[in-house]
Amino acid sequence: MRKSTLTFLLASSIYLAQAQVLTKVNPRPLTMAEYDKAKTFAIADLDKDSYVKFDNTYVLDRYEGRKPYFITGDDGLKKRIDLYKLIAKDGMQEIGLMVFYTNEKGAVYKTIVPDFTADGKVWEKYFLDIDNINKEEKNFILKLSYILSKEVSFQQYKVLNGGKDMKEEGATYGNDICFPGDEVVTMANGGTKMLKDVKSGEEIITVDVSSNKPTAVKVKELTVHEAKNYALTRLVLVSAKTLNTRLGQEVMLTNKILQATPNHPMMTKDGNHKMGEVLQGQEVMCLNEKTGKYEAYTVLQKTEHANGVQKVYNIVADGGSTLLVNGVMVMQK
């Protein structure tokens, strides 16, 4: 086994364990005795048995309800990998991830990815075991690395999106370029109004992108799209101004939060981008209500989620190319 492959798997395994911890309430280390004992556990039917108890002390629970992975390598042989959470019933503590690897002849190999808090000797045992399997099953480590890497990405994705799996939620990604109805629009009279309550003939603010000057324009139409479980991109934007004083650093911090369908265009300092393509750290043009000036706010956080079945809205104005939603400069549809 090449050292680089082992290093890659080590990184994948550790990050998977860490990602799992982010979703656990009470993880604890896997002991060496538990590691050895778990290797004796068997699943009678990997297609049907998703929750199996052992000695009334441990549980194997199919990881994320996942169906098995089937991997065919250059040799044309199909291998199967099933993942199960290893849980100690006392406190329902997740202590590892059990891997069942079935080759084309039906032989089953087992190993347990320890929780990242496990003792180093447990990790050494794990790497010894996968090295031994790799000697019998060519490219076993490569295939396991691939699966663990995919699951690392999945867990990171869930964490970034508040623990939600967008595909499982069935969020709608379409051509609708809109906002939820409770986002707030800046009106020409200096006030604000919820988007869903804006009427034709009312005046809103549009900002000239070259001069940064506001102008009043009339609303021609409020477009309403049918209620669906739309995917929404959510940006948390901040502006921080720091002043060094005798006592320390004084920070003036303002923030804005904007939600829209991922394909809605908005104004950044780098040009127009779809909200779903805006990156953390990019600068977005916003209205600072305290100063009355248009300034660059930095994207502190970006998430994407389904927000339940609802209508979404967009304004069609008789002039200009922008509007202010929640004080953020966005492009008209």
HELIX and SHEET records of a PDB file:
HELIX    1   1 LYS A    3  LEU A   22  1                                  20    
HELIX    2   2 MET A   32  ALA A   38  1                                   7    
HELIX    3   3 TYR A   63  GLY A   65  5                                   3    
HELIX    4   4 GLY A  120  GLU A  136  1                                  17    
HELIX    5   5 PHE A  140  LEU A  160  1                                  21    
HELIX    6   6 MET A  166  GLU A  169  1                                   4    
HELIX    7   7 LEU A  195  ASP A  197  5                                   3    
HELIX    8   8 MET A  275  GLU A  277  5                                   3    
SHEET    1   A 4 TYR A  51  PHE A  54  0                                        
SHEET    2   A 4 TYR A  58  ARG A  62 -1                                        
SHEET    3   A 4 LYS A  78  ALA A  88 -1                                        
SHEET    4   A 4 TYR A  69  THR A  72 -1                                        
SHEET    1   B 5 TYR A  51  PHE A  54  0                                        
SHEET    2   B 5 TYR A  58  ARG A  62 -1                                        
SHEET    3   B 5 LYS A  78  ALA A  88 -1                                        
SHEET    4   B 5 GLN A  93  THR A 102 -1                                        
SHEET    5   B 5 VAL A 108  PRO A 114 -1                                        
SHEET    1   C 4 PHE A 179  PRO A 180  0                                        
SHEET    2   C 4 GLN A 310  ALA A 317 -1                                        
SHEET    3   C 4 PRO A 214  LYS A 228 -1                                        
SHEET    4   C 4 GLU A 203  VAL A 207 -1                                        
SHEET    1   D 2 VAL A 184  THR A 186  0                                        
SHEET    2   D 2 THR A 192  MET A 194 -1                                        
SHEET    1   E 4 GLN A 249  ALA A 260  0                                        
SHEET    2   E 4 ALA A 231  ASN A 244 -1                                        
SHEET    3   E 4 LYS A 293  ALA A 306 -1                                        
SHEET    4   E 4 GLU A 283  ASN A 288 -1                                        
SHEET    1   F 2 PRO A 265  THR A 268  0                                        
SHEET    2   F 2 GLY A 271  LYS A 274 -1                                        
SHEET    1   G 2 THR A 322  VAL A 325  0                                        
SHEET    2   G 2 VAL A 328  MET A 331 -1                                        
END                                                                             
